[in-house]
Structure formats: structure tokens, C-alpha cells
Amino acid sequence: MLAFNKGLKFLDIAKNKDLSDEASLITLVESLEKNRALQTLDFSSLKIRKPFLKMHFEPALKKNITL
């Protein structure tokens, strides 16, 4: 539902322990590509490897210009 949510402006998932595996993170990335309302995303405490960030998050954030 995050992909199509129009009311959420800030999302703090920094301490979300459920987002620890790559499948969950890929689902998040796919939603972020489509969501145009979200302006701030805090995932600072998540343990995400740099290659994964570069491969998945970076292209998603280039598609989503509101984040």
C-alpha cells in the first residue's frame, strides 16, 4: 500500500527489525519507486550493505524525485 499512499509524508523505519532480509528491502524499494507523496524516509539504523544500496535504492531514488 505504500506505493499508492498519498497522505504519508514522513516514514521512519530506522528501527524496524522486520526489514532485515533482501526480499523485504526489495519490496520497500519497489514501493518507493511509485510513491510520489513521501518526502522523507529514515532508514538510518537499518543494516543494509552498500552494494545492495547502490544496486537497488539508488536507482529507485533517481526515479522518485520527491524523496
N, C-alpha and C positions, 0 to 999 in steps of 0.2 A: 504493500500500500504506500510505502514511502515514495515510490516512483511517481505516483499521481497525486500526492498530498499537496494542497495549495495553501494551507494555513500555517504549516510549520516553518519557522524562520531560523531557529537555532536547535541543533541536535548535539547533545553531549553523550557520547558513547565511550568516553575515556576509560571508564571502569567496568565496562560490560564484559564479563568473563565468557559469555556465550559467543563472542566474536573472536574466537581463537583459532579456528581452523580455516583453511583457504576457501573451502566451499561457502562458508558463511560470509567471508570477506568479499568473494566474487559476487554473491547475491547483493551485498551492500553496494558494491561498485556499479553494478548494472542499474540499481535503483537511482544512484546519484547521477548517472548519465542522463536520466529522463526527468528528474525533479528540477523544476525551474523556480520554485519558491524558496527553497532552502538557501540561506545566505551564509550561515556559519556552521561548521562541523568541527567538533572537538573529539579527536581520537588520539590525543597526546599520550596517554598511558598504555595504549594497546601495544603489544609486542608484535610488530609487523616487520618482516625482513625487508631490507632496502630493495633487493631485486623484485620482490612482489610489488612494492610501492611503485617502482619505476614501470613495471610491466602492466599493472592494472589501474592503479589510482591516477597516475599521471595522465594517461590518455582520457580517462573519464572526466577529470577536472578540466581538460582542454575542451571537451565537448560541452561541459556545463559552465557557462560563463558567469553564473550568479554566485558560485561558491568562491 
